[in-house]
Amino acid sequence: MLFAYFPTLHRKFCIVQYSYLIIDDNQTDIKETLHKLEGFPEFFCTGTATDKDDAINKILELQPQLVFLEVNPGNKKSGLSLAVITDLYQYTDVLPYFVILTGSPKFAFDSIKAGAYDYLLKPLNTFELRKSLLKFQKTNTDAPKNKI
């Protein structure tokens, strides 16, 4: 009950947490992304998806604040592409903050046009990830969904 006597102490130690979803058809890349994000305790994973339909369903169901999306999958049958973003406009007015995570810079322009906020290249660089997460925190004016 220390916080009852020192309310400013409670605010000082309150950790804001942001939810994210990883969409990628490659399990190794999913594990690598999860591993890199472990270094950022203010972010937590709500799930992963490996194909377009599962991705759209999980975004609508889990409503993550941040989505890491692979747009050039190894398995073309997964349907992963920028269409994940454009298709969501049919179902919701509020989209999560999309970060494209792929191995080639060739989709960058189209990603920005589709509404992505950032574009990171694989293999994921911790410094670039940190900058992207800080940009997200800075521009995310909505109150976070979870506080500890």
C-alpha positions as CSV (number, residue, x, y, z in Angstrom):
1,M,0.0,0.0,0.0
2,L,3.0,2.2,-0.4
3,F,1.4,3.9,-3.4
4,A,-1.6,5.0,-1.3
5,Y,0.8,7.2,0.6
6,F,2.9,8.3,-2.3
7,P,0.7,8.7,-5.4
8,T,3.5,10.3,-7.4
9,L,5.6,7.2,-6.8
10,H,3.0,5.0,-8.5
11,R,2.9,7.2,-11.6
12,K,6.7,7.2,-11.8
13,F,6.9,3.4,-11.8
14,C,3.9,2.7,-14.0
15,I,5.1,0.9,-17.1
16,V,3.2,1.7,-20.3
17,Q,2.9,-1.3,-22.6
18,Y,2.1,-1.4,-26.2
19,S,0.8,-4.5,-28.1
20,Y,2.2,-5.8,-31.3
21,L,1.5,-8.6,-33.8
22,I,4.1,-10.2,-36.1
23,I,3.0,-11.3,-39.6
24,D,5.5,-13.4,-41.5
25,D,5.5,-16.7,-43.3
26,N,9.0,-17.6,-42.0
27,Q,9.1,-19.1,-38.5
28,T,12.8,-18.4,-38.1
29,D,12.2,-14.7,-38.9
30,I,9.3,-14.6,-36.5
31,K,11.6,-16.0,-33.7
32,E,14.3,-13.5,-34.6
33,T,11.9,-10.6,-34.4
34,L,10.5,-11.8,-31.1
35,H,14.0,-12.1,-29.8
36,K,14.9,-8.6,-30.8
37,L,11.7,-7.2,-29.3
38,E,12.5,-8.9,-25.9
39,G,14.9,-6.0,-25.3
40,F,12.0,-3.6,-25.2
41,P,9.8,-4.4,-22.1
42,E,7.3,-1.7,-22.9
43,F,6.1,-3.8,-25.9
44,F,4.4,-7.2,-25.7
45,C,3.4,-9.7,-28.4
46,T,-0.3,-10.5,-28.8
47,G,0.4,-13.1,-31.5
48,T,1.7,-14.1,-34.8
49,A,0.2,-14.9,-38.2
50,T,1.7,-16.7,-41.2
51,D,-0.9,-16.0,-44.0
52,K,-3.1,-13.1,-45.1
53,D,-6.5,-14.4,-43.8
54,D,-5.0,-15.3,-40.4
55,A,-3.3,-11.9,-40.3
56,I,-6.5,-9.9,-41.0
57,N,-8.5,-12.0,-38.5
58,K,-5.9,-11.5,-35.7
59,I,-5.7,-7.8,-36.4
60,L,-9.5,-7.4,-36.1
61,E,-9.7,-9.8,-33.1
62,L,-6.7,-8.7,-31.0
63,Q,-6.5,-5.1,-32.1
64,P,-2.7,-4.7,-31.7
65,Q,-1.3,-1.2,-31.7
66,L,1.7,-2.1,-33.8
67,V,2.0,-4.7,-36.6
68,F,5.2,-6.0,-38.2
69,L,4.3,-7.1,-41.7
70,E,6.4,-9.1,-44.2
71,V,5.3,-8.0,-47.7
72,N,7.6,-10.3,-49.8
73,P,7.1,-13.8,-48.4
74,G,9.0,-16.8,-49.4
75,N,5.7,-18.7,-49.8
76,K,3.6,-16.7,-52.2
77,K,0.6,-18.9,-51.3
78,S,0.5,-17.2,-47.9
79,G,-0.9,-14.1,-49.6
80,L,1.2,-11.8,-47.5
81,S,1.5,-8.4,-49.1
82,L,0.4,-4.8,-48.8
83,A,-3.1,-6.1,-49.5
84,V,-3.3,-6.9,-45.7
85,I,-3.3,-3.2,-45.1
86,T,-5.7,-2.2,-47.9
87,D,-8.1,-5.0,-47.1
88,L,-8.5,-3.9,-43.5
89,Y,-10.0,-0.6,-44.7
90,Q,-13.2,-2.6,-45.5
91,Y,-13.7,-3.6,-41.9
92,T,-12.4,-0.9,-39.7
93,D,-11.6,2.8,-39.7
94,V,-8.8,2.6,-37.2
95,L,-5.7,0.7,-38.4
96,P,-2.7,-0.2,-36.3
97,Y,0.7,1.3,-36.8
98,F,2.3,-0.8,-39.6
99,V,6.0,-1.5,-39.8
100,I,7.1,-3.3,-42.9
101,L,9.8,-5.8,-42.2
102,T,11.3,-7.4,-45.4
103,G,14.5,-8.3,-47.1
104,S,14.4,-5.8,-49.9
105,P,14.0,-2.1,-50.2
106,K,12.0,-2.5,-53.5
107,F,8.6,-2.3,-51.7
108,A,9.3,0.9,-49.7
109,F,7.5,3.4,-51.9
110,D,4.4,1.2,-52.2
111,S,4.4,0.6,-48.5
112,I,4.3,4.3,-47.7
113,K,1.5,4.8,-50.2
114,A,-0.5,1.9,-48.6
115,G,-0.2,3.5,-45.1
116,A,2.8,1.9,-43.5
117,Y,4.6,4.1,-41.0
118,D,8.1,2.6,-41.2
119,Y,10.1,0.2,-43.3
120,L,12.8,-2.0,-41.8
121,L,15.1,-4.4,-43.7
122,K,15.9,-8.0,-42.6
123,P,18.1,-9.1,-40.9
124,L,16.6,-6.8,-38.3
125,N,19.0,-4.3,-36.8
126,T,18.4,-3.5,-33.2
127,F,19.3,0.2,-33.6
128,E,16.9,0.6,-36.5
129,L,14.2,-1.3,-34.5
130,R,14.8,1.0,-31.5
131,K,14.4,4.1,-33.7
132,S,11.2,2.8,-35.2
133,L,9.7,1.9,-31.8
134,L,10.6,5.4,-30.5
135,K,8.9,7.0,-33.5
136,F,5.8,4.9,-32.7
137,Q,5.8,6.0,-29.1
138,K,6.3,9.6,-30.0
139,T,3.5,9.7,-32.6
140,N,1.1,7.5,-30.7
141,T,-1.1,10.1,-29.1
142,D,-3.8,7.6,-28.0
143,A,-3.5,6.3,-24.5
144,P,-1.9,2.8,-24.4
145,K,-4.3,-0.1,-23.9
146,N,-2.4,-1.6,-21.0
147,K,-0.6,-0.3,-18.0
148,I,1.2,-2.2,-15.3
